[in-house]
Every structure is written in structure tokens, then in C-alpha cells.
């Protein structure tokens, strides 16, 4: 669509956004997974819906990216919304 090789597109993406394309794609997957969890999906279903290979992969990516587990994030969100 952009008429660029995948390598050139990755460089272009970093130039425009300041973050690597791979990191952005991981963030999008985490966002899809968290939205699914907040909608009541099970952790394994949320992981698969977001494109992770399994729940452990999602859990590891979430912890590495945000410094807490997805369960802790969900509990914090629920506590925030109760106030």
C-alpha cells in the first residue's frame, strides 16, 4: 500500500513516530487483549483474540511493557471505575 519495502517502512515509521513498528504492534495487541479482558473474556480467549500464541506470552508481554500483570491492571481499572 505504501510502496515501500518492509525494512524501509519500519525506518519510516520510527522517523515519524519515534517508536519502532514492532513495539507499536505489540502495544496494539496488548490493547486488544486488555479490552477483551475488560469485556469479560477469559485470559486465554483474550490472548488468542489479540494474536498472542498463548496466555503466558500475553502475560509476559504485559508485564514487560507495563511493569504489572494484566490481572493487577484489571483490578486497578475496576477499582477506579467503582469510585
VMD Tcl script that builds the backbone (N, CA, C; Angstrom):
set m [mol new atoms 249]
animate dup $m
set s [atomselect $m all]
$s set {name element resname resid chain x y z} {
  {N N UNK 1 A 0.829 -1.198 0.000}
  {CA C UNK 1 A 0.000 0.000 0.000}
  {C C UNK 1 A 0.867 1.254 0.000}
  {N N UNK 2 A 1.926 1.265 0.796}
  {CA C UNK 2 A 2.789 2.443 0.904}
  {C C UNK 2 A 3.878 2.457 -0.158}
  {N N UNK 3 A 3.971 1.378 -0.944}
  {CA C UNK 3 A 5.015 1.256 -1.964}
  {C C UNK 3 A 6.421 1.367 -1.383}
  {N N UNK 4 A 6.605 0.766 -0.192}
  {CA C UNK 4 A 7.902 0.720 0.470}
  {C C UNK 4 A 8.193 -0.727 0.848}
  {N N UNK 5 A 9.477 -1.075 0.865}
  {CA C UNK 5 A 9.837 -2.392 1.375}
  {C C UNK 5 A 9.534 -2.420 2.873}
  {N N UNK 6 A 9.428 -3.607 3.450}
  {CA C UNK 6 A 9.130 -3.700 4.876}
  {C C UNK 6 A 10.226 -3.031 5.716}
  {N N UNK 7 A 11.483 -3.162 5.285}
  {CA C UNK 7 A 12.588 -2.522 6.006}
  {C C UNK 7 A 12.477 -1.007 5.948}
  {N N UNK 8 A 12.234 -0.482 4.760}
  {CA C UNK 8 A 12.119 0.971 4.607}
  {C C UNK 8 A 10.908 1.504 5.365}
  {N N UNK 9 A 9.807 0.751 5.326}
  {CA C UNK 9 A 8.626 1.185 6.067}
  {C C UNK 9 A 8.910 1.247 7.565}
  {N N UNK 10 A 9.638 0.252 8.081}
  {CA C UNK 10 A 9.995 0.267 9.500}
  {C C UNK 10 A 10.824 1.493 9.854}
  {N N UNK 11 A 11.783 1.829 9.005}
  {CA C UNK 11 A 12.597 3.036 9.239}
  {C C UNK 11 A 11.726 4.283 9.167}
  {N N UNK 12 A 10.851 4.342 8.180}
  {CA C UNK 12 A 9.955 5.492 8.027}
  {C C UNK 12 A 9.061 5.639 9.258}
  {N N UNK 13 A 8.552 4.516 9.775}
  {CA C UNK 13 A 7.667 4.543 10.940}
  {C C UNK 13 A 8.387 5.121 12.153}
  {N N UNK 14 A 9.618 4.688 12.374}
  {CA C UNK 14 A 10.401 5.212 13.505}
  {C C UNK 14 A 10.656 6.706 13.324}
  {N N UNK 15 A 10.981 7.123 12.119}
  {CA C UNK 15 A 11.226 8.546 11.856}
  {C C UNK 15 A 9.995 9.390 12.172}
  {N N UNK 16 A 8.828 8.887 11.851}
  {CA C UNK 16 A 7.583 9.652 12.028}
  {C C UNK 16 A 7.023 9.593 13.446}
  {N N UNK 17 A 7.186 8.437 14.110}
  {CA C UNK 17 A 6.538 8.267 15.412}
  {C C UNK 17 A 7.499 8.276 16.592}
  {N N UNK 18 A 8.758 7.939 16.335}
  {CA C UNK 18 A 9.728 7.866 17.414}
  {C C UNK 18 A 9.757 6.522 18.127}
  {N N UNK 19 A 8.938 5.585 17.687}
  {CA C UNK 19 A 8.956 4.249 18.285}
  {C C UNK 19 A 9.043 3.201 17.183}
  {N N UNK 20 A 9.665 2.072 17.487}
  {CA C UNK 20 A 9.759 1.012 16.476}
  {C C UNK 20 A 8.383 0.428 16.144}
  {N N UNK 21 A 8.198 0.042 14.911}
  {CA C UNK 21 A 6.945 -0.549 14.462}
  {C C UNK 21 A 6.609 -1.792 15.274}
  {N N UNK 22 A 7.605 -2.576 15.566}
  {CA C UNK 22 A 7.384 -3.806 16.339}
  {C C UNK 22 A 6.824 -3.498 17.731}
  {N N UNK 23 A 7.336 -2.462 18.371}
  {CA C UNK 23 A 6.824 -2.072 19.692}
  {C C UNK 23 A 5.390 -1.576 19.594}
  {N N UNK 24 A 5.098 -0.826 18.555}
  {CA C UNK 24 A 3.742 -0.324 18.352}
  {C C UNK 24 A 2.769 -1.479 18.121}
  {N N UNK 25 A 3.168 -2.450 17.326}
  {CA C UNK 25 A 2.308 -3.605 17.066}
  {C C UNK 25 A 2.057 -4.394 18.355}
  {N N UNK 26 A 3.079 -4.527 19.204}
  {CA C UNK 26 A 2.906 -5.225 20.469}
  {C C UNK 26 A 1.944 -4.451 21.367}
  {N N UNK 27 A 2.074 -3.131 21.383}
  {CA C UNK 27 A 1.174 -2.305 22.186}
  {C C UNK 27 A -0.271 -2.465 21.707}
  {N N UNK 28 A -0.484 -2.506 20.396}
  {CA C UNK 28 A -1.833 -2.705 19.869}
  {C C UNK 28 A -2.406 -4.048 20.303}
  {N N UNK 29 A -1.597 -5.097 20.263}
  {CA C UNK 29 A -2.047 -6.413 20.695}
  {C C UNK 29 A -2.415 -6.397 22.182}
  {N N UNK 30 A -1.601 -5.729 22.984}
  {CA C UNK 30 A -1.899 -5.629 24.411}
  {C C UNK 30 A -3.192 -4.853 24.645}
  {N N UNK 31 A -3.410 -3.839 23.857}
  {CA C UNK 31 A -4.644 -3.049 23.983}
  {C C UNK 31 A -5.871 -3.898 23.642}
  {N N UNK 32 A -5.790 -4.675 22.581}
  {CA C UNK 32 A -6.896 -5.567 22.202}
  {C C UNK 32 A -7.152 -6.580 23.320}
  {N N UNK 33 A -6.091 -7.150 23.855}
  {CA C UNK 33 A -6.229 -8.137 24.926}
  {C C UNK 33 A -6.859 -7.513 26.170}
  {N N UNK 34 A -6.404 -6.335 26.557}
  {CA C UNK 34 A -6.950 -5.689 27.757}
  {C C UNK 34 A -8.410 -5.316 27.557}
  {N N UNK 35 A -8.759 -4.835 26.384}
  {CA C UNK 35 A -10.163 -4.525 26.098}
  {C C UNK 35 A -11.019 -5.778 26.201}
  {N N UNK 36 A -10.516 -6.900 25.694}
  {CA C UNK 36 A -11.253 -8.159 25.766}
  {C C UNK 36 A -11.418 -8.602 27.221}
  {N N UNK 37 A -10.364 -8.463 28.019}
  {CA C UNK 37 A -10.454 -8.825 29.435}
  {C C UNK 37 A -11.475 -7.953 30.152}
  {N N UNK 38 A -11.476 -6.673 29.860}
  {CA C UNK 38 A -12.430 -5.765 30.496}
  {C C UNK 38 A -13.864 -6.039 30.052}
  {N N UNK 39 A -14.010 -6.629 28.877}
  {CA C UNK 39 A -15.341 -7.013 28.384}
  {C C UNK 39 A -15.790 -8.360 28.933}
  {N N UNK 40 A -14.958 -8.976 29.791}
  {CA C UNK 40 A -15.341 -10.217 30.432}
  {C C UNK 40 A -14.819 -11.486 29.795}
  {N N UNK 41 A -13.978 -11.360 28.777}
  {CA C UNK 41 A -13.394 -12.556 28.150}
  {C C UNK 41 A -12.408 -13.212 29.117}
  {N N UNK 42 A -12.242 -14.503 28.987}
  {CA C UNK 42 A -11.250 -15.203 29.799}
  {C C UNK 42 A -9.854 -14.797 29.332}
  {N N UNK 43 A -8.859 -14.924 30.192}
  {CA C UNK 43 A -7.497 -14.560 29.785}
  {C C UNK 43 A -7.004 -15.304 28.544}
  {N N UNK 44 A -7.292 -16.591 28.436}
  {CA C UNK 44 A -6.821 -17.333 27.260}
  {C C UNK 44 A -7.527 -16.849 26.002}
  {N N UNK 45 A -8.834 -16.593 26.089}
  {CA C UNK 45 A -9.561 -16.084 24.921}
  {C C UNK 45 A -9.073 -14.689 24.538}
  {N N UNK 46 A -8.815 -13.853 25.535}
  {CA C UNK 46 A -8.304 -12.504 25.257}
  {C C UNK 46 A -6.949 -12.577 24.561}
  {N N UNK 47 A -6.095 -13.470 25.034}
  {CA C UNK 47 A -4.764 -13.626 24.428}
  {C C UNK 47 A -4.877 -14.060 22.976}
  {N N UNK 48 A -5.715 -15.034 22.718}
  {CA C UNK 48 A -5.865 -15.528 21.351}
  {C C UNK 48 A -6.535 -14.497 20.449}
  {N N UNK 49 A -7.523 -13.776 20.968}
  {CA C UNK 49 A -8.191 -12.736 20.181}
  {C C UNK 49 A -7.207 -11.641 19.765}
  {N N UNK 50 A -6.242 -11.365 20.644}
  {CA C UNK 50 A -5.272 -10.302 20.382}
  {C C UNK 50 A -4.116 -10.758 19.501}
  {N N UNK 51 A -4.026 -12.063 19.252}
  {CA C UNK 51 A -2.965 -12.550 18.380}
  {C C UNK 51 A -1.741 -13.099 19.089}
  {N N UNK 52 A -1.824 -13.276 20.406}
  {CA C UNK 52 A -0.724 -13.911 21.128}
  {C C UNK 52 A -0.825 -15.414 20.933}
  {N N UNK 53 A 0.307 -16.100 21.031}
  {CA C UNK 53 A 0.305 -17.547 20.826}
  {C C UNK 53 A -0.359 -18.276 21.990}
  {N N UNK 54 A -0.291 -17.693 23.191}
  {CA C UNK 54 A -0.938 -18.293 24.355}
  {C C UNK 54 A -1.028 -17.261 25.469}
  {N N UNK 55 A -1.656 -17.651 26.566}
  {CA C UNK 55 A -1.850 -16.738 27.686}
  {C C UNK 55 A -0.528 -16.328 28.331}
  {N N UNK 56 A 0.411 -17.257 28.419}
  {CA C UNK 56 A 1.708 -16.941 29.026}
  {C C UNK 56 A 2.449 -15.875 28.232}
  {N N UNK 57 A 2.365 -15.951 26.909}
  {CA C UNK 57 A 3.014 -14.953 26.060}
  {C C UNK 57 A 2.397 -13.580 26.305}
  {N N UNK 58 A 1.066 -13.509 26.396}
  {CA C UNK 58 A 0.399 -12.236 26.686}
  {C C UNK 58 A 0.814 -11.713 28.061}
  {N N UNK 59 A 0.832 -12.590 29.033}
  {CA C UNK 59 A 1.180 -12.192 30.389}
  {C C UNK 59 A 2.593 -11.631 30.460}
  {N N UNK 60 A 3.519 -12.298 29.808}
  {CA C UNK 60 A 4.918 -11.849 29.783}
  {C C UNK 60 A 5.046 -10.503 29.092}
  {N N UNK 61 A 4.378 -10.342 27.949}
  {CA C UNK 61 A 4.434 -9.080 27.210}
  {C C UNK 61 A 3.828 -7.946 28.032}
  {N N UNK 62 A 2.736 -8.226 28.723}
  {CA C UNK 62 A 2.089 -7.209 29.544}
  {C C UNK 62 A 3.006 -6.766 30.678}
  {N N UNK 63 A 3.591 -7.737 31.371}
  {CA C UNK 63 A 4.492 -7.415 32.486}
  {C C UNK 63 A 5.718 -6.636 32.024}
  {N N UNK 64 A 6.291 -7.033 30.895}
  {CA C UNK 64 A 7.464 -6.338 30.367}
  {C C UNK 64 A 7.132 -4.913 29.933}
  {N N UNK 65 A 5.961 -4.722 29.391}
  {CA C UNK 65 A 5.587 -3.409 28.868}
  {C C UNK 65 A 5.127 -2.442 29.949}
  {N N UNK 66 A 4.369 -2.949 30.928}
  {CA C UNK 66 A 3.727 -2.054 31.890}
  {C C UNK 66 A 4.195 -2.222 33.325}
  {N N UNK 67 A 4.979 -3.261 33.598}
  {CA C UNK 67 A 5.516 -3.440 34.939}
  {C C UNK 67 A 4.534 -4.032 35.935}
  {N N UNK 68 A 3.406 -4.551 35.461}
  {CA C UNK 68 A 2.454 -5.219 36.320}
  {C C UNK 68 A 1.711 -6.263 35.500}
  {N N UNK 69 A 1.045 -7.150 36.183}
  {CA C UNK 69 A 0.324 -8.191 35.459}
  {C C UNK 69 A -0.980 -7.638 34.913}
  {N N UNK 70 A -1.541 -8.331 33.928}
  {CA C UNK 70 A -2.820 -7.887 33.383}
  {C C UNK 70 A -3.924 -8.013 34.426}
  {N N UNK 71 A -3.795 -8.974 35.350}
  {CA C UNK 71 A -4.791 -9.107 36.410}
  {C C UNK 71 A -4.738 -7.916 37.363}
  {N N UNK 72 A -3.526 -7.460 37.695}
  {CA C UNK 72 A -3.386 -6.271 38.536}
  {C C UNK 72 A -3.954 -5.040 37.833}
  {N N UNK 73 A -3.710 -4.927 36.537}
  {CA C UNK 73 A -4.230 -3.796 35.777}
  {C C UNK 73 A -5.753 -3.829 35.738}
  {N N UNK 74 A -6.328 -4.998 35.553}
  {CA C UNK 74 A -7.788 -5.122 35.520}
  {C C UNK 74 A -8.393 -4.761 36.873}
  {N N UNK 75 A -7.778 -5.227 37.957}
  {CA C UNK 75 A -8.272 -4.894 39.301}
  {C C UNK 75 A -8.199 -3.390 39.543}
  {N N UNK 76 A -7.096 -2.762 39.138}
  {CA C UNK 76 A -6.951 -1.313 39.307}
  {C C UNK 76 A -8.019 -0.569 38.518}
  {N N UNK 77 A -8.285 -1.043 37.289}
  {CA C UNK 77 A -9.313 -0.414 36.453}
  {C C UNK 77 A -10.692 -0.550 37.095}
  {N N UNK 78 A -10.996 -1.732 37.621}
  {CA C UNK 78 A -12.284 -1.950 38.262}
  {C C UNK 78 A -12.429 -1.089 39.504}
  {N N UNK 79 A -11.366 -0.963 40.310}
  {CA C UNK 79 A -11.405 -0.104 41.495}
  {C C UNK 79 A -11.590 1.354 41.114}
  {N N UNK 80 A -10.942 1.766 40.047}
  {CA C UNK 80 A -11.069 3.151 39.567}
  {C C UNK 80 A -12.506 3.444 39.128}
  {N N UNK 81 A -13.130 2.515 38.459}
  {CA C UNK 81 A -14.479 2.717 37.944}
  {C C UNK 81 A -15.544 2.626 39.021}
  {N N UNK 82 A -15.220 2.061 40.185}
  {CA C UNK 82 A -16.179 1.983 41.270}
  {C C UNK 82 A -16.289 3.303 42.031}
  {N N UNK 83 A -15.332 4.166 41.833}
  {CA C UNK 83 A -15.317 5.448 42.575}
  {C C UNK 83 A -16.116 6.490 41.873}
}
mol reanalyze $m
mol bondsrecalc $m
mol representation Tube
mol addrep $m
